Amino acid sequence: MAFTMGARWNTFIVNVTDETIGSAKLTPSALVGNAAVLRKLGKYNFFASVNSGFRAPNVDDLGTLGIVDFRFETPNYNLRPEQSVNFQVGYKYQSERFQCEMYAYRNNLRNLITRIKVDTQMIQGYPVFQKENAERAYVQGIEITGAFALTKKWSVQSSLTYTYGQNITAHEPMRRIPPLFSRVAIEYRSDQWSFSTEVFDAGKQSRLAKGDTEDNRIPVGGTPGWMVLNFHVGYTWRFVGFHVTFLNLANEDYRTHGSGVYGYGRSAFAKISLRF
């Protein structure tokens, strides 16, 4: 059994200068740490860890002044760092032909920076908002990956990710939480050739926060699920490598949740690389 522990002191200096409201200087700091335990039993590995962290307010958090997305924002120079404590347990197994990893985690968040409407004030016809350390939330989930060698040259790989986020203060889901996501791939590798076919799959995300429903990057009712098929082929000759990738062979109309950007349609990319 092995134990690890550590600590780190973080400090930042943030200077914000604005012609209208003058200058401000902040020096947020925090002591963060981590601890973990690992237990090996032959091919099996079990571990648990706890980690703390913080995010200092950045210039955008502190210096926003003016019209932003149909609202008027004013700066708040009293913002404190956002803080987190993450708990994680995991399991790893590896044999000659099979390996897998499984993780479960929960990340508790506090002092989250969020926009708060300032009573009934209006500026230039827009409601006034100011950022404050006003919310608590958590994110939890599981991640599973696996790989199995069918032969010396053929293998199957897969992964699954599930994420759940809840805003405790607002009693609603956290914003832009991704849906259930998975990948399955079959791969062939030899000294010169490589082939792989992979399927990416994402479920529908209809568990939305109020801010998600007002976000024009997210369709009404949530982001639809999708499935994308890709194919890769490569050939190496001496010091020259040729690689061709075919994306979205079914020409699926899809987007990553919260991004507002559609993925590639049916397309192909070629690459030549040289190694010396």
N, C-alpha and C positions, 0 to 999 in steps of 0.2 A: 504494500500500500504506500502511495506517495502523496505528500501534501505540498502545496505551494501557497504562498501568501505574498502580497505586495501592496504598496501604497504609493501614491503620487500626488504631489501638490501642483495644482494648476492655477495660473493667474494670467490675466489678459489686461491690456490697456487699450481702451476704445476711445478715440477722439472723434467727436462729431462737430462740424462747423457748418452753420447755416447763416446766410446773409440776413434773414428775417429775424430769427430767434437767438442768434449768437452761437457760442461754443459751449460744449459740455465734454467732460472727461470722466470715464468710469473705469474702475479697476476691479472687476469681478474675479473672485478666486474661490477655490474649494479644494478640500482634501478628499481624494477618492481612493478606493482600494479594491482588492480582489482576493478571494480565497477559493481553493479547489482541492478536491481529493480524488485520487485515481486508484482503482482496484483492478489488478490483472489476475485473471484466472485462466491460464493457458491461452486459448485463442479468443477468449472473451475479455472485454474491457468495460468497466463501469466507471462513471465519473459523475461528480456533482460540483457545482460552482456557484458562487455569488459574486456579483460585481456591481460597484456603484459608479455613477458617472454624472457629468453635468454639461450643459450647453450654455455658454455665455451669450447674452444678447448681442446680436451683430449690428452692423451699421444700419441695415434695413429695418430691424426692429426698433432702433432708437431714433432714426432720422427721417422717418416717413412723414412728409408734410404736403398735403394737397389732395387732389382727387385721384382715387384709386378704385377701379371697378365699381363705379356708381356710388361711391361714398367719399366723405372727406375725412382724412386721417390727420391727427395731431400727434406729435412725439411725446413720449413719456421717458424721462431720464432717471426714473426711480425703479426701472425694471431690474429684477434679480435673475440669477441663472436658473434655468430649468434643471431639475435633478431627477435621477433615475436609480433604481435598484433592480438588478436583473438576477433571477434565479433560474438555474438550468440543470437538468439531469440528462444523462446520455448513456448510450450503449453502443459498443463497436464489436464487430466480429469479423475475423479474416481467416480464411483457409486458402488452400492452394488454388481453388477454382471459384470460390464464392466470398464476397465481402459485403457487409451492410453496416449502416450507421443509422441510429435513431436518436432524436433529440426532442425534448419537451422543455419549454421555457415560459416564464412569465416576467414581464418587465413592468414594474410599478413606476409611474411618472407623477411628479408633483411640481407645483409652481409653473405649470405650462403657460406660455405666453399666448394670449388670445385677444382678439379685438372685442371691445366692449362699447356698446352704444352709449353716448353721453347724453342721458336724459332726452329732452326734446329739442336740443340745439340743432340749428341748421346753418350751414355756411354755403353761399352760392347756390342755394336750393338743394343741397345734399345733406343727409344726416351725418352727424359727426361721430367718429369712432376713435378710440384710443386703446393701445395695447396695454394689457395688465397681466400680472402673474395670478391668474384667477381660476385655473382648472387643475383637477386631478384626473388621471386616467390609467388604464393598463392595456398592454398588448400581450397576448399569449398565443401559443401555437405549437405545432409539431412539424418536424422535418424528417423525412425518411429517404435514404438513398440506398441503392443496391446495384451490384454488378455480378454477373455470372459468366464464366468462361465456358462456352459450349465446346470449343476445341482450342488449340493453340492460336488459331487465327480469328475465330468467330467469338463474339461476346454479346451479351444483352445487358443494357443498363437502364435504370429507371430511377425516378425521384418523385416525391410527393411533398407538397408544402401546404399547410393550412394555417391561416392567421385569423385571430379574432381580437378586435379592439373595442373597448368600451370607455366612453367619457363618463366618469363617475359624477362629476359636477353637474353636467347638463342632462344626465340620465338618457343618453342616446349613444349610438355607435360613434367611434372615432372616424374622422374623415379619411377618405381614400384608402381604406383597408382593402388589400387585394383579395380576390376570391380564391377558392381551392384551385391549386395549380399543379400540373404533373407533366412529366416527360418520360417517354419510352424510346429507346434507340437500339438498333441492331448494327453492329460494327464488324468490319473485316479489316485485318491488317496483315500485310506480308512485308518482305524487305523492300518491295518497290511500290506495291499498290495499297490503297486504302479506300474503303467504301463505308458509308454509313447512311442509314435512313432513320429519321427521328420524327416523332409526333409530339407536338406541344399542345396541351389542352388546358383551358381555363373555364371554370364554371361561371354562371351568371352571378353578378354581385348586385343584389337588390336590397341588401342591408345597408341603408344609407343614413348618414347624418343630415341634419337640416341644411348644413352648408353644402353637402353633396347635391341635394335636390335643387339648390339654387345655383349650382355650378354648370355653366353651359358646356363644359368639357365632358359631362356625364349625361347620357341620354335619359329621357323621362322613363322612370321605372327601373333604372339601373343599367349597368353595362352588360350587354348580352354575352353569353358564353361563346366559345369558339374552339376550333381545332385546326391546327396548321401542320402540314406535312412538308418536310424538307429532305433534300438528298445531297450528299457530298461525295466527291470522288477525287482522288489524288494519285499522282504517279511521280516517283522520284528516279531520276537517271543521273548517276554520278553526283555532281554538285548542283543539279538543277531540279527544282520541284515545280510541278504543274498541279494546280488545284482549281476545281470548278464546283460551285455551289448553286443548287437550284432551290429557291425559296418558295414556299406557299404554292405547291404544285396544284392544289385544288382551287386556287384563286379565291380563298376565303376572305370575306370582308370583315375585318376585325380590328379592335383597338385594345391597348392595355388600359385597365381601369384607372380613371383619373387623369390620363395623359392628354386626352383630347386629340391625339394624333393617331391616324390609322396606320397599321403596319404595311409592310411591302405586299403588293399584289404578286401575281406569278412573275418571277424574275430569275435572272441568272447572273452570277459573278465569276470571273476568272482571275486567277492570280499566278504569276510566275515568280519564284524565289530562287536566289543564288546563295550557296553556302561555300565559304572558302576556309 
